[in-house]
Amino acid sequence: METRPDNPPNGRAAIGDGAKKLGKKMEKVGHTAEQVWDRTRDSVSDLGTALDVKGRVERHPYGTVAAAVGIGYVLGGGLFTPLTASIVRLGVRIGMRLAVLPLLKQEMAELMETIEDEDGKSKGQGSKTTAKRTRGEEP
Amino acid sequence: MEMTEKIEETAREISARVKPQLEEAKRRMESLNTSAVAYIKENPGKCLVGAVAIGFLIGKIASRRG
């Protein structure tokens, strides 16, 4: 019977080669996974540095949390819903009130001043007239 | 005159009764605010992830209803 050097009769060497190849591949996969993990970690830390999450939380804790809720809301698909419409409507109403009220106040104050001035002038004229009448002069 | 005095007295009584409660509520709110801010500053990651999750849930519920 003829035996080939590269094909041993019992197959043990072939299994050994396969195991070696598999081991090398596993090593490669592990190395690649490690590289991917390192890169991801670096990217996340870069993103964290760029966004300055900690600084933002330190400066505006409630604002940052509210922004996170908003991001989650949008991710959850709540952007084009009646709830968003009603929230926007409410916001616009409050904003309009906040913007319009000071203007209205100012207008009212100016109007009151004008009325008071006119009232004062007319009273002054009225008192002059009464004085003339008491003295017996024609108005 | 008596009526005015009575009203003034009632107002004073109500104010005296409500004022301590209001002050207590104010103190509690301030302490709650301080502890909340401290917690957020100590655990920013947890708070932000939790906030995103809460927002996500609200968005999901809103999109289902809409």
N, CA and C atoms of all chains as a GROMACS GRO file, in nm:
protein
  615
    1MET      N    1   0.084  -0.120   0.000
    1MET     CA    2   0.000   0.000   0.000
    1MET      C    3   0.087   0.124   0.000
    2GLU      N    4   0.043   0.221  -0.079
    2GLU     CA    5   0.122   0.343  -0.095
    2GLU      C    6   0.074   0.451   0.004
    3THR      N    7   0.170   0.517   0.065
    3THR     CA    8   0.132   0.625   0.158
    3THR      C    9   0.190   0.757   0.113
    4ARG      N   10   0.108   0.859   0.117
    4ARG     CA   11   0.156   0.993   0.077
    4ARG      C   12   0.202   1.070   0.201
    5PRO      N   13   0.313   1.145   0.183
    5PRO     CA   14   0.364   1.217   0.302
    5PRO      C   15   0.267   1.325   0.352
    6ASP      N   16   0.191   1.387   0.255
    6ASP     CA   17   0.102   1.495   0.299
    6ASP      C   18  -0.036   1.445   0.343
    7ASN      N   19  -0.057   1.320   0.326
    7ASN     CA   20  -0.186   1.265   0.366
    7ASN      C   21  -0.164   1.141   0.452
    8PRO      N   22  -0.138   1.158   0.577
    8PRO     CA   23  -0.106   1.044   0.663
    8PRO      C   24  -0.225   0.950   0.680
    9PRO      N   25  -0.197   0.825   0.698
    9PRO     CA   26  -0.306   0.727   0.701
    9PRO      C   27  -0.400   0.744   0.822
   10ASN      N   28  -0.348   0.782   0.934
   10ASN     CA   29  -0.437   0.791   1.051
   10ASN      C   30  -0.510   0.926   1.063
   11GLY      N   31  -0.472   1.030   0.991
   11GLY     CA   32  -0.541   1.159   0.990
   11GLY      C   33  -0.510   1.246   1.111
   12ARG      N   34  -0.422   1.200   1.199
   12ARG     CA   35  -0.391   1.282   1.319
   12ARG      C   36  -0.320   1.413   1.283
   13ALA      N   37  -0.228   1.401   1.186
   13ALA     CA   38  -0.154   1.520   1.145
   13ALA      C   39  -0.247   1.624   1.084
   14ALA      N   40  -0.344   1.574   1.003
   14ALA     CA   41  -0.440   1.665   0.940
   14ALA      C   42  -0.522   1.737   1.046
   15ILE      N   43  -0.562   1.665   1.147
   15ILE     CA   44  -0.640   1.727   1.256
   15ILE      C   45  -0.556   1.831   1.326
   16GLY      N   46  -0.428   1.796   1.347
   16GLY     CA   47  -0.337   1.891   1.412
   16GLY      C   48  -0.322   2.018   1.332
   17ASP      N   49  -0.309   2.003   1.196
   17ASP     CA   50  -0.298   2.122   1.110
   17ASP      C   51  -0.424   2.207   1.120
   18GLY      N   52  -0.537   2.139   1.114
   18GLY     CA   53  -0.666   2.211   1.121
   18GLY      C   54  -0.678   2.288   1.252
   19ALA      N   55  -0.636   2.222   1.358
   19ALA     CA   56  -0.645   2.288   1.491
   19ALA      C   57  -0.555   2.410   1.496
   20LYS      N   58  -0.434   2.393   1.433
   20LYS     CA   59  -0.340   2.507   1.432
   20LYS      C   60  -0.401   2.624   1.355
   21LYS      N   61  -0.458   2.590   1.234
   21LYS     CA   62  -0.520   2.695   1.151
   21LYS      C   63  -0.633   2.764   1.227
   22LEU      N   64  -0.714   2.682   1.292
   22LEU     CA   65  -0.827   2.736   1.368
   22LEU      C   66  -0.779   2.827   1.481
   23GLY      N   67  -0.672   2.779   1.545
   23GLY     CA   68  -0.615   2.860   1.654
   23GLY      C   69  -0.566   2.995   1.603
   24LYS      N   70  -0.496   2.989   1.485
   24LYS     CA   71  -0.446   3.115   1.428
   24LYS      C   72  -0.561   3.209   1.395
   25LYS      N   73  -0.666   3.148   1.332
   25LYS     CA   74  -0.782   3.230   1.294
   25LYS      C   75  -0.847   3.291   1.416
   26MET      N   76  -0.858   3.209   1.521
   26MET     CA   77  -0.920   3.259   1.645
   26MET      C   78  -0.838   3.374   1.703
   27GLU      N   79  -0.707   3.356   1.693
   27GLU     CA   80  -0.617   3.462   1.743
   27GLU      C   81  -0.639   3.592   1.666
   28LYS      N   82  -0.650   3.573   1.529
   28LYS     CA   83  -0.673   3.689   1.443
   28LYS      C   84  -0.803   3.757   1.478
   29VAL      N   85  -0.908   3.674   1.496
   29VAL     CA   86  -1.040   3.729   1.529
   29VAL      C   87  -1.033   3.805   1.661
   30GLY      N   88  -0.964   3.743   1.757
   30GLY     CA   89  -0.950   3.809   1.888
   30GLY      C   90  -0.878   3.941   1.877
   31HIS      N   91  -0.770   3.942   1.796
   31HIS     CA   92  -0.692   4.064   1.776
   31HIS      C   93  -0.778   4.173   1.713
   32THR      N   94  -0.854   4.131   1.608
   32THR     CA   95  -0.941   4.227   1.538
   32THR      C   96  -1.046   4.282   1.634
   33ALA      N   97  -1.105   4.192   1.714
   33ALA     CA   98  -1.209   4.236   1.809
   33ALA      C   99  -1.151   4.336   1.908
   34GLU      N  100  -1.027   4.307   1.950
   34GLU     CA  101  -0.961   4.399   2.045
   34GLU      C  102  -0.940   4.538   1.983
   35GLN      N  103  -0.896   4.533   1.855
   35GLN     CA  104  -0.873   4.660   1.783
   35GLN      C  105  -1.004   4.738   1.770
   36VAL      N  106  -1.112   4.664   1.733
   36VAL     CA  107  -1.244   4.729   1.716
   36VAL      C  108  -1.288   4.790   1.849
   37TRP      N  109  -1.269   4.716   1.957
   37TRP     CA  110  -1.309   4.764   2.090
   37TRP      C  111  -1.232   4.890   2.128
   38ASP      N  112  -1.098   4.885   2.100
   38ASP     CA  113  -1.015   5.003   2.131
   38ASP      C  114  -1.061   5.126   2.053
   39ARG      N  115  -1.086   5.100   1.921
   39ARG     CA  116  -1.128   5.214   1.836
   39ARG      C  117  -1.262   5.270   1.883
   40THR      N  118  -1.355   5.176   1.915
   40THR     CA  119  -1.487   5.222   1.961
   40THR      C  120  -1.474   5.303   2.089
   41ARG      N  121  -1.390   5.251   2.180
   41ARG     CA  122  -1.372   5.321   2.308
   41ARG      C  123  -1.313   5.461   2.286
   42ASP      N  124  -1.214   5.465   2.194
   42ASP     CA  125  -1.152   5.595   2.164
   42ASP      C  126  -1.256   5.691   2.104
   43SER      N  127  -1.337   5.635   2.011
   43SER     CA  128  -1.438   5.721   1.947
   43SER      C  129  -1.537   5.773   2.049
   44VAL      N  130  -1.580   5.682   2.140
   44VAL     CA  131  -1.677   5.723   2.242
   44VAL      C  132  -1.617   5.830   2.333
   45SER      N  133  -1.490   5.808   2.370
   45SER     CA  134  -1.427   5.908   2.459
   45SER      C  135  -1.408   6.041   2.386
   46ASP      N  136  -1.374   6.032   2.254
   46ASP     CA  137  -1.361   6.155   2.174
   46ASP      C  138  -1.494   6.229   2.168
   47LEU      N  139  -1.601   6.150   2.145
   47LEU     CA  140  -1.735   6.210   2.137
   47LEU      C  141  -1.771   6.274   2.270
   48GLY      N  142  -1.737   6.202   2.377
   48GLY     CA  143  -1.765   6.256   2.511
   48GLY      C  144  -1.691   6.387   2.535
   49THR      N  145  -1.564   6.389   2.491
   49THR     CA  146  -1.484   6.511   2.507
   49THR      C  147  -1.542   6.625   2.423
   50ALA      N  148  -1.582   6.588   2.298
   50ALA     CA  149  -1.634   6.691   2.208
   50ALA      C  150  -1.766   6.748   2.261
   51LEU      N  151  -1.852   6.658   2.310
   51LEU     CA  152  -1.983   6.706   2.360
   51LEU      C  153  -1.971   6.769   2.498
   52ASP      N  154  -1.866   6.735   2.569
   52ASP     CA  155  -1.843   6.787   2.705
   52ASP      C  156  -1.965   6.760   2.795
   53VAL      N  157  -2.001   6.632   2.800
   53VAL     CA  158  -2.122   6.592   2.872
   53VAL      C  159  -2.112   6.628   3.020
   54LYS      N  160  -1.996   6.596   3.078
   54LYS     CA  161  -1.981   6.623   3.223
   54LYS      C  162  -1.992   6.772   3.254
   55GLY      N  163  -1.925   6.852   3.169
   55GLY     CA  164  -1.930   6.997   3.189
   55GLY      C  165  -2.071   7.050   3.176
   56ARG      N  166  -2.142   6.996   3.075
   56ARG     CA  167  -2.280   7.041   3.054
   56ARG      C  168  -2.367   7.006   3.173
   57VAL      N  169  -2.348   6.882   3.223
   57VAL     CA  170  -2.427   6.838   3.339
   57VAL      C  171  -2.394   6.925   3.460
   58GLU      N  172  -2.266   6.961   3.474
   58GLU     CA  173  -2.226   7.047   3.587
   58GLU      C  174  -2.292   7.184   3.577
   59ARG      N  175  -2.293   7.236   3.452
   59ARG     CA  176  -2.346   7.372   3.434
   59ARG      C  177  -2.499   7.375   3.437
   60HIS      N  178  -2.562   7.284   3.360
   60HIS     CA  179  -2.709   7.284   3.353
   60HIS      C  180  -2.761   7.142   3.375
   61PRO      N  181  -2.772   7.098   3.500
   61PRO     CA  182  -2.816   6.959   3.524
   61PRO      C  183  -2.956   6.929   3.471
   62TYR      N  184  -3.051   7.016   3.500
   62TYR     CA  185  -3.188   6.990   3.455
   62TYR      C  186  -3.202   7.004   3.303
   63GLY      N  187  -3.132   7.099   3.247
   63GLY     CA  188  -3.138   7.120   3.102
   63GLY      C  189  -3.084   7.000   3.026
   64THR      N  190  -2.973   6.944   3.075
   64THR     CA  191  -2.914   6.828   3.009
   64THR      C  192  -3.008   6.708   3.017
   65VAL      N  193  -3.068   6.689   3.133
   65VAL     CA  194  -3.161   6.576   3.148
   65VAL      C  195  -3.282   6.596   3.057
   66ALA      N  196  -3.331   6.719   3.050
   66ALA     CA  197  -3.446   6.748   2.963
   66ALA      C  198  -3.410   6.723   2.816
   67ALA      N  199  -3.288   6.761   2.779
   67ALA     CA  200  -3.243   6.738   2.641
   67ALA      C  201  -3.235   6.588   2.614
   68ALA      N  202  -3.190   6.510   2.713
   68ALA     CA  203  -3.182   6.365   2.697
   68ALA      C  204  -3.322   6.306   2.681
   69VAL      N  205  -3.418   6.357   2.758
   69VAL     CA  206  -3.557   6.310   2.744
   69VAL      C  207  -3.608   6.342   2.603
   70GLY      N  208  -3.574   6.461   2.555
   70GLY     CA  209  -3.615   6.501   2.420
   70GLY      C  210  -3.555   6.410   2.313
   71ILE      N  211  -3.427   6.377   2.329
   71ILE     CA  212  -3.362   6.287   2.232
   71ILE      C  213  -3.431   6.150   2.234
   72GLY      N  214  -3.460   6.101   2.354
   72GLY     CA  215  -3.529   5.973   2.366
   72GLY      C  216  -3.668   5.979   2.304
   73TYR      N  217  -3.736   6.090   2.321
   73TYR     CA  218  -3.870   6.108   2.266
   73TYR      C  219  -3.867   6.100   2.114
   74VAL      N  220  -3.767   6.168   2.056
   74VAL     CA  221  -3.754   6.168   1.910
   74VAL      C  222  -3.718   6.028   1.862
   75LEU      N  223  -3.626   5.962   1.933
   75LEU     CA  224  -3.586   5.826   1.895
   75LEU      C  225  -3.703   5.729   1.907
   76GLY      N  226  -3.789   5.754   2.004
   76GLY     CA  227  -3.907   5.667   2.023
   76GLY      C  228  -4.015   5.690   1.919
   77GLY      N  229  -3.995   5.787   1.831
   77GLY     CA  230  -4.091   5.810   1.723
   77GLY      C  231  -4.206   5.899   1.764
   78GLY      N  232  -4.183   5.983   1.865
   78GLY     CA  233  -4.294   6.067   1.910
   78GLY      C  234  -4.295   6.205   1.847
   79LEU      N  235  -4.208   6.226   1.746
   79LEU     CA  236  -4.195   6.363   1.692
   79LEU      C  237  -4.321   6.409   1.618
   80PHE      N  238  -4.370   6.327   1.526
   80PHE     CA  239  -4.487   6.368   1.446
   80PHE      C  240  -4.614   6.306   1.503
   81THR      N  241  -4.648   6.347   1.623
   81THR     CA  242  -4.768   6.294   1.689
   81THR      C  243  -4.853   6.409   1.742
   82PRO      N  244  -4.980   6.380   1.773
   82PRO     CA  245  -5.065   6.486   1.828
   82PRO      C  246  -5.010   6.542   1.960
   83LEU      N  247  -4.941   6.456   2.038
   83LEU     CA  248  -4.884   6.503   2.166
   83LEU      C  249  -4.782   6.614   2.141
   84THR      N  250  -4.696   6.594   2.040
   84THR     CA  251  -4.596   6.696   2.005
   84THR      C  252  -4.666   6.825   1.962
   85ALA      N  253  -4.773   6.808   1.882
   85ALA     CA  254  -4.846   6.926   1.834
   85ALA      C  255  -4.903   7.004   1.952
   86SER      N  256  -4.961   6.931   2.048
   86SER     CA  257  -5.021   7.003   2.162
   86SER      C  258  -4.913   7.068   2.249
   87ILE      N  259  -4.797   6.999   2.264
   87ILE     CA  260  -4.688   7.058   2.343
   87ILE      C  261  -4.637   7.185   2.274
   88VAL      N  262  -4.620   7.178   2.143
   88VAL     CA  263  -4.572   7.295   2.068
   88VAL      C  264  -4.673   7.410   2.079
   89ARG      N  265  -4.803   7.375   2.066
   89ARG     CA  266  -4.907   7.478   2.077
   89ARG      C  267  -4.901   7.547   2.214
   90LEU      N  268  -4.888   7.464   2.318
   90LEU     CA  269  -4.880   7.519   2.454
   90LEU      C  270  -4.758   7.609   2.470
   91GLY      N  271  -4.646   7.563   2.415
   91GLY     CA  272  -4.522   7.641   2.423
   91GLY      C  273  -4.537   7.775   2.353
   92VAL      N  274  -4.597   7.770   2.234
   92VAL     CA  275  -4.617   7.895   2.158
   92VAL      C  276  -4.707   7.990   2.235
   93ARG      N  277  -4.815   7.934   2.294
   93ARG     CA  278  -4.908   8.018   2.370
   93ARG      C  279  -4.837   8.086   2.487
   94ILE      N  280  -4.760   8.006   2.562
   94ILE     CA  281  -4.688   8.062   2.678
   94ILE      C  282  -4.586   8.165   2.631
   95GLY      N  283  -4.514   8.132   2.524
   95GLY     CA  284  -4.414   8.224   2.470
   95GLY      C  285  -4.476   8.355   2.426
   96MET      N  286  -4.591   8.344   2.357
   96MET     CA  287  -4.660   8.465   2.312
   96MET      C  288  -4.702   8.551   2.430
   97ARG      N  289  -4.753   8.483   2.533
   97ARG     CA  290  -4.796   8.558   2.651
   97ARG      C  291  -4.677   8.629   2.714
   98LEU      N  292  -4.568   8.556   2.727
   98LEU     CA  293  -4.449   8.614   2.791
   98LEU      C  294  -4.394   8.729   2.709
   99ALA      N  295  -4.405   8.715   2.575
   99ALA     CA  296  -4.351   8.821   2.489
   99ALA      C  297  -4.445   8.939   2.481
  100VAL      N  298  -4.577   8.911   2.480
  100VAL     CA  299  -4.675   9.017   2.456
  100VAL      C  300  -4.706   9.093   2.584
  101LEU      N  301  -4.708   9.024   2.699
  101LEU     CA  302  -4.748   9.088   2.825
  101LEU      C  303  -4.664   9.212   2.860
  102PRO      N  304  -4.531   9.205   2.853
  102PRO     CA  305  -4.453   9.327   2.882
  102PRO      C  306  -4.485   9.442   2.789
  103LEU      N  307  -4.506   9.408   2.660
  103LEU     CA  308  -4.541   9.514   2.563
  103LEU      C  309  -4.674   9.578   2.600
  104LEU      N  310  -4.771   9.491   2.633
  104LEU     CA  311  -4.903   9.541   2.671
  104LEU      C  312  -4.894   9.629   2.795
  105LYS      N  313  -4.813   9.583   2.892
  105LYS     CA  314  -4.795   9.660   3.016
  105LYS      C  315  -4.742   9.799   2.985
  106GLN      N  316  -4.639   9.802   2.899
  106GLN     CA  317  -4.577   9.929   2.862
  106GLN      C  318  -4.678  10.021   2.794
  107GLU      N  319  -4.755   9.962   2.702
  107GLU     CA  320  -4.856  10.040   2.630
  107GLU      C  321  -4.958  10.097   2.728
  108MET      N  322  -5.001  10.012   2.821
  108MET     CA  323  -5.100  10.054   2.920
  108MET      C  324  -5.045  10.169   3.006
  109ALA      N  325  -4.918  10.153   3.047
  109ALA     CA  326  -4.856  10.257   3.130
  109ALA      C  327  -4.850  10.390   3.056
  110GLU      N  328  -4.810  10.384   2.928
  110GLU     CA  329  -4.802  10.506   2.847
  110GLU      C  330  -4.939  10.570   2.831
  111LEU      N  331  -5.040  10.483   2.806
  111LEU     CA  332  -5.177  10.531   2.789
  111LEU      C  333  -5.226  10.600   2.917
  112MET      N  334  -5.194  10.537   3.031
  112MET     CA  335  -5.236  10.593   3.160
  112MET      C  336  -5.168  10.729   3.183
  113GLU      N  337  -5.041  10.735   3.149
  113GLU     CA  338  -4.968  10.862   3.164
  113GLU      C  339  -5.031  10.972   3.080
  114THR      N  340  -5.062  10.936   2.954
  114THR     CA  341  -5.123  11.034   2.863
  114THR      C  342  -5.256  11.081   2.918
  115ILE      N  343  -5.337  10.986   2.966
  115ILE     CA  344  -5.469  11.021   3.020
  115ILE      C  345  -5.452  11.112   3.141
  116GLU      N  346  -5.358  11.076   3.228
  116GLU     CA  347  -5.336  11.158   3.348
  116GLU      C  348  -5.292  11.299   3.312
  117ASP      N  349  -5.201  11.308   3.212
  117ASP     CA  350  -5.155  11.440   3.168
  117ASP      C  351  -5.270  11.525   3.116
  118GLU      N  352  -5.351  11.461   3.030
  118GLU     CA  353  -5.464  11.534   2.972
  118GLU      C  354  -5.562  11.576   3.081
  119ASP      N  355  -5.583  11.485   3.175
  119ASP     CA  356  -5.673  11.512   3.287
  119ASP      C  357  -5.621  11.631   3.370
  120GLY      N  358  -5.489  11.630   3.394
  120GLY     CA  359  -5.428  11.738   3.470
  120GLY      C  360  -5.442  11.872   3.400
  121LYS      N  361  -5.420  11.871   3.266
  121LYS     CA  362  -5.432  11.995   3.186
  121LYS      C  363  -5.574  12.048   3.193
  122SER      N  364  -5.671  11.956   3.171
  122SER     CA  365  -5.812  12.000   3.169
  122SER      C  366  -5.852  12.053   3.306
  123LYS      N  367  -5.800  11.990   3.413
  123LYS     CA  368  -5.832  12.036   3.548
  123LYS      C  369  -5.775  12.176   3.571
  124GLY      N  370  -5.654  12.194   3.520
  124GLY     CA  371  -5.591  12.324   3.534
  124GLY      C  372  -5.670  12.432   3.464
  125GLN      N  373  -5.714  12.398   3.343
  125GLN     CA  374  -5.796  12.493   3.266
  125GLN      C  375  -5.926  12.520   3.339
  126GLY      N  376  -5.985  12.413   3.393
  126GLY     CA  377  -6.113  12.422   3.465
  126GLY      C  378  -6.100  12.513   3.586
  127SER      N  379  -5.990  12.501   3.659
  127SER     CA  380  -5.972  12.583   3.779
  127SER      C  381  -5.953  12.730   3.741
  128LYS      N  382  -5.882  12.752   3.625
  128LYS     CA  383  -5.865  12.890   3.578
  128LYS      C  384  -6.002  12.951   3.547
  129THR      N  385  -6.084  12.869   3.477
  129THR     CA  386  -6.216  12.915   3.438
  129THR      C  387  -6.300  12.950   3.560
  130THR      N  388  -6.297  12.864   3.660
  130THR     CA  389  -6.376  12.889   3.780
  130THR      C  390  -6.326  13.014   3.852
  131ALA      N  391  -6.194  13.032   3.850
  131ALA     CA  392  -6.138  13.151   3.914
  131ALA      C  393  -6.187  13.278   3.846
  132LYS      N  394  -6.186  13.270   3.708
  132LYS     CA  395  -6.232  13.386   3.633
  132LYS      C  396  -6.379  13.413   3.663
  133ARG      N  397  -6.459  13.304   3.671
  133ARG     CA  398  -6.602  13.320   3.695
  133ARG      C  399  -6.628  13.384   3.833
  134THR      N  400  -6.549  13.341   3.933
  134THR     CA  401  -6.568  13.395   4.068
  134THR      C  402  -6.533  13.543   4.072
  135ARG      N  403  -6.433  13.580   3.984
  135ARG     CA  404  -6.396  13.722   3.980
  135ARG      C  405  -6.494  13.803   3.895
  136GLY      N  406  -6.584  13.738   3.826
  136GLY     CA  407  -6.683  13.806   3.746
  136GLY      C  408  -6.638  13.837   3.605
  137GLU      N  409  -6.530  13.768   3.558
  137GLU     CA  410  -6.481  13.789   3.421
  137GLU      C  411  -6.546  13.689   3.328
  138GLU      N  412  -6.544  13.724   3.200
  138GLU     CA  413  -6.594  13.631   3.099
  138GLU      C  414  -6.488  13.525   3.072
  139PRO      N  415  -6.533  13.405   3.046
  139PRO     CA  416  -6.433  13.301   3.017
  139PRO      C  417  -6.366  13.322   2.881
  140MET      N  418  -6.726   9.923   5.970
  140MET     CA  419  -6.593   9.914   6.032
  140MET      C  420  -6.567   9.777   6.092
  141GLU      N  421  -6.672   9.728   6.161
  141GLU     CA  422  -6.658   9.596   6.225
  141GLU      C  423  -6.632   9.488   6.122
  142MET      N  424  -6.703   9.502   6.012
  142MET     CA  425  -6.690   9.403   5.904
  142MET      C  426  -6.546   9.402   5.851
  143THR      N  427  -6.492   9.520   5.829
  143THR     CA  428  -6.356   9.533   5.778
  143THR      C  429  -6.256   9.474   5.878
  144GLU      N  430  -6.279   9.505   6.003
  144GLU     CA  431  -6.189   9.450   6.107
  144GLU      C  432  -6.193   9.299   6.110
  145LYS      N  433  -6.317   9.246   6.096
  145LYS     CA  434  -6.333   9.101   6.098
  145LYS      C  435  -6.259   9.036   5.980
  146ILE      N  436  -6.276   9.098   5.864
  146ILE     CA  437  -6.211   9.044   5.744
  146ILE      C  438  -6.059   9.048   5.762
  147GLU      N  439  -6.011   9.160   5.815
  147GLU     CA  440  -5.866   9.174   5.836
  147GLU      C  441  -5.815   9.068   5.933
  148GLU      N  442  -5.895   9.048   6.039
  148GLU     CA  443  -5.855   8.948   6.140
  148GLU      C  444  -5.850   8.807   6.080
  149THR      N  445  -5.955   8.776   5.998
  149THR     CA  446  -5.959   8.644   5.935
  149THR      C  447  -5.840   8.626   5.842
  150ALA      N  448  -5.811   8.730   5.766
  150ALA     CA  449  -5.697   8.724   5.673
  150ALA      C  450  -5.567   8.702   5.749
  151ARG      N  451  -5.554   8.773   5.862
  151ARG     CA  452  -5.434   8.759   5.943
  151ARG      C  453  -5.421   8.616   5.998
  152GLU      N  454  -5.537   8.562   6.044
  152GLU     CA  455  -5.537   8.425   6.098
  152GLU      C  456  -5.497   8.325   5.991
  153ILE      N  457  -5.558   8.340   5.873
  153ILE     CA  458  -5.527   8.248   5.763
  153ILE      C  459  -5.380   8.258   5.727
  154SER      N  460  -5.330   8.379   5.720
  154SER     CA  461  -5.189   8.399   5.685
  154SER      C  462  -5.098   8.336   5.788
  155ALA      N  463  -5.136   8.353   5.919
  155ALA     CA  464  -5.054   8.296   6.026
  155ALA      C  465  -5.056   8.144   6.022
  156ARG      N  466  -5.172   8.088   5.980
  156ARG     CA  467  -5.184   7.942   5.975
  156ARG      C  468  -5.110   7.884   5.854
  157VAL      N  469  -5.118   7.955   5.741
  157VAL     CA  470  -5.064   7.901   5.615
  157VAL      C  471  -4.914   7.928   5.601
  158LYS      N  472  -4.868   8.038   5.657
  158LYS     CA  473  -4.728   8.079   5.638
  158LYS      C  474  -4.626   7.972   5.678
  159PRO      N  475  -4.639   7.912   5.798
  159PRO     CA  476  -4.541   7.809   5.834
  159PRO      C  477  -4.542   7.689   5.740
  160GLN      N  478  -4.665   7.652   5.696
  160GLN     CA  479  -4.675   7.539   5.604
  160GLN      C  480  -4.606   7.572   5.471
  161LEU      N  481  -4.628   7.693   5.424
  161LEU     CA  482  -4.565   7.735   5.299
  161LEU      C  483  -4.413   7.736   5.311
  162GLU      N  484  -4.367   7.785   5.426
  162GLU     CA  485  -4.222   7.790   5.446
  162GLU      C  486  -4.163   7.650   5.453
  163GLU      N  487  -4.237   7.560   5.517
  163GLU     CA  488  -4.192   7.421   5.527
  163GLU      C  489  -4.186   7.356   5.388
  164ALA      N  490  -4.291   7.382   5.309
  164ALA     CA  491  -4.296   7.328   5.173
  164ALA      C  492  -4.180   7.383   5.090
  165LYS      N  493  -4.153   7.512   5.108
  165LYS     CA  494  -4.044   7.577   5.034
  165LYS      C  495  -3.910   7.513   5.072
  166ARG      N  496  -3.893   7.491   5.205
  166ARG     CA  497  -3.768   7.431   5.253
  166ARG      C  498  -3.750   7.290   5.195
  167ARG      N  499  -3.863   7.214   5.195
  167ARG     CA  500  -3.857   7.078   5.140
  167ARG      C  501  -3.823   7.077   4.992
  168MET      N  502  -3.885   7.169   4.919
  168MET     CA  503  -3.858   7.177   4.775
  168MET      C  504  -3.712   7.212   4.749
  169GLU      N  505  -3.660   7.303   4.829
  169GLU     CA  506  -3.520   7.343   4.812
  169GLU      C  507  -3.426   7.226   4.840
  170SER      N  508  -3.460   7.151   4.946
  170SER     CA  509  -3.373   7.038   4.980
  170SER      C  510  -3.381   6.929   4.873
  171LEU      N  511  -3.504   6.909   4.820
  171LEU     CA  512  -3.524   6.811   4.711
  171LEU      C  513  -3.445   6.852   4.588
  172ASN      N  514  -3.451   6.979   4.557
  172ASN     CA  515  -3.379   7.033   4.441
  172ASN      C  516  -3.228   7.012   4.458
  173THR      N  517  -3.180   7.043   4.578
  173THR     CA  518  -3.035   7.031   4.604
  173THR      C  519  -2.991   6.885   4.589
  174SER      N  520  -3.070   6.793   4.648
  174SER     CA  521  -3.029   6.653   4.640
  174SER      C  522  -3.039   6.600   4.498
  175ALA      N  523  -3.142   6.646   4.422
  175ALA     CA  524  -3.156   6.602   4.283
  175ALA      C  525  -3.038   6.648   4.198
  176VAL      N  526  -3.002   6.775   4.216
  176VAL     CA  527  -2.889   6.830   4.140
  176VAL      C  528  -2.760   6.756   4.176
  177ALA      N  529  -2.743   6.728   4.306
  177ALA     CA  530  -2.622   6.657   4.349
  177ALA      C  531  -2.618   6.518   4.289
  178TYR      N  532  -2.733   6.450   4.287
  178TYR     CA  533  -2.738   6.314   4.231
  178TYR      C  534  -2.706   6.316   4.082
  179ILE      N  535  -2.764   6.413   4.011
  179ILE     CA  536  -2.739   6.422   3.866
  179ILE      C  537  -2.590   6.448   3.840
  180LYS      N  538  -2.529   6.535   3.923
  180LYS     CA  539  -2.387   6.568   3.904
  180LYS      C  540  -2.297   6.450   3.938
  181GLU      N  541  -2.340   6.370   4.037
  181GLU     CA  542  -2.259   6.254   4.076
  181GLU      C  543  -2.271   6.140   3.974
  182ASN      N  544  -2.392   6.120   3.920
  182ASN     CA  545  -2.414   6.010   3.824
  182ASN      C  546  -2.471   6.063   3.693
  183PRO      N  547  -2.388   6.132   3.614
  183PRO     CA  548  -2.444   6.190   3.490
  183PRO      C  549  -2.484   6.083   3.388
  184GLY      N  550  -2.401   5.978   3.378
  184GLY     CA  551  -2.430   5.873   3.279
  184GLY      C  552  -2.563   5.806   3.306
  185LYS      N  553  -2.580   5.763   3.432
  185LYS     CA  554  -2.704   5.695   3.472
  185LYS      C  555  -2.824   5.782   3.442
  186CYS      N  556  -2.814   5.908   3.483
  186CYS     CA  557  -2.927   6.000   3.469
  186CYS      C  558  -2.960   6.023   3.322
  187LEU      N  559  -2.855   6.041   3.240
  187LEU     CA  560  -2.882   6.070   3.099
  187LEU      C  561  -2.940   5.948   3.028
  188VAL      N  562  -2.884   5.830   3.058
  188VAL     CA  563  -2.938   5.708   2.995
  188VAL      C  564  -3.083   5.687   3.040
  189GLY      N  565  -3.108   5.707   3.169
  189GLY     CA  566  -3.245   5.693   3.220
  189GLY      C  567  -3.339   5.792   3.155
  190ALA      N  568  -3.291   5.915   3.137
  190ALA     CA  569  -3.375   6.018   3.075
  190ALA      C  570  -3.405   5.983   2.930
  191VAL      N  571  -3.303   5.933   2.859
  191VAL     CA  572  -3.325   5.894   2.719
  191VAL      C  573  -3.427   5.780   2.715
  192ALA      N  574  -3.415   5.684   2.808
  192ALA     CA  575  -3.508   5.570   2.812
  192ALA      C  576  -3.650   5.617   2.840
  193ILE      N  577  -3.664   5.709   2.934
  193ILE     CA  578  -3.798   5.762   2.967
  193ILE      C  579  -3.857   5.835   2.845
  194GLY      N  580  -3.773   5.916   2.780
  194GLY     CA  581  -3.818   5.987   2.661
  194GLY      C  582  -3.858   5.891   2.550
  195PHE      N  583  -3.779   5.786   2.536
  195PHE     CA  584  -3.808   5.684   2.433
  195PHE      C  585  -3.944   5.621   2.460
  196LEU      N  586  -3.969   5.584   2.586
  196LEU     CA  587  -4.097   5.522   2.623
  196LEU      C  588  -4.214   5.618   2.595
  197ILE      N  589  -4.196   5.742   2.634
  197ILE     CA  590  -4.303   5.842   2.610
  197ILE      C  591  -4.328   5.856   2.460
  198GLY      N  592  -4.219   5.860   2.382
  198GLY     CA  593  -4.232   5.871   2.237
  198GLY      C  594  -4.304   5.752   2.178
  199LYS      N  595  -4.270   5.633   2.230
  199LYS     CA  596  -4.336   5.509   2.180
  199LYS      C  597  -4.485   5.515   2.209
  200ILE      N  598  -4.518   5.551   2.334
  200ILE     CA  599  -4.660   5.556   2.374
  200ILE      C  600  -4.734   5.659   2.288
  201ALA      N  601  -4.669   5.774   2.269
  201ALA     CA  602  -4.733   5.880   2.189
  201ALA      C  603  -4.753   5.836   2.046
  202SER      N  604  -4.654   5.766   1.990
  202SER     CA  605  -4.666   5.724   1.850
  202SER      C  606  -4.773   5.615   1.835
  203ARG      N  607  -4.790   5.531   1.937
  203ARG     CA  608  -4.894   5.428   1.931
  203ARG      C  609  -5.033   5.490   1.936
  204ARG      N  610  -5.046   5.592   2.023
  204ARG     CA  611  -5.177   5.658   2.037
  204ARG      C  612  -5.208   5.740   1.912
  205GLY      N  613  -5.103   5.802   1.858
  205GLY     CA  614  -5.125   5.884   1.739
  205GLY      C  615  -5.143   5.795   1.621
   0.00000   0.00000   0.00000
